[in-house]
């Protein structure tokens, strides 16, 4: 949910979002992003949400490859990949 990831360069990043979502700025989970924001607030049909999540899941290997081929240092690549994995798990993509 943050494609330009600034948290990997901030040693003590406490927030994942600038504005609260479901009264939270950090440790957002599936229920916050998909159920609360997508379904309840935006009223997106569950079939549409499922289709979008499938596309994100299919894009993960390409995203990982782009990070590995990036100009980021190996340490930053590792941080980015770890964060991508963690957030993907939160969204139930892995």
C-alpha positions, 0 to 999 in steps of 0.5 A: 500500500506504499509503492514508494517506500520511505519506511526502509530508510527511516530507522524508527518509522512508527507510521505506515500512513500519513492519514489514519485508516480505521483509526490506525496509521500503523500495523494495518491488516486485511480487515483495515484495508480490505474489509473496512476501507474497500468494502465498507467505506468505498463499497467495492464489490467483493468480486472486484476486490478478489480480482484486484487481490489476484492481480497484486498476487500475480505481480509479486514476483515481478515486483520482487525482481524489480527490487533485486534489479534496482539501484538500491544497495543490497541492504536496502533491497533486503529491507524492501523485500522483507517489508513487501513480504510482511505487508503481502502476508497482512493482505493475505497475498502469501 
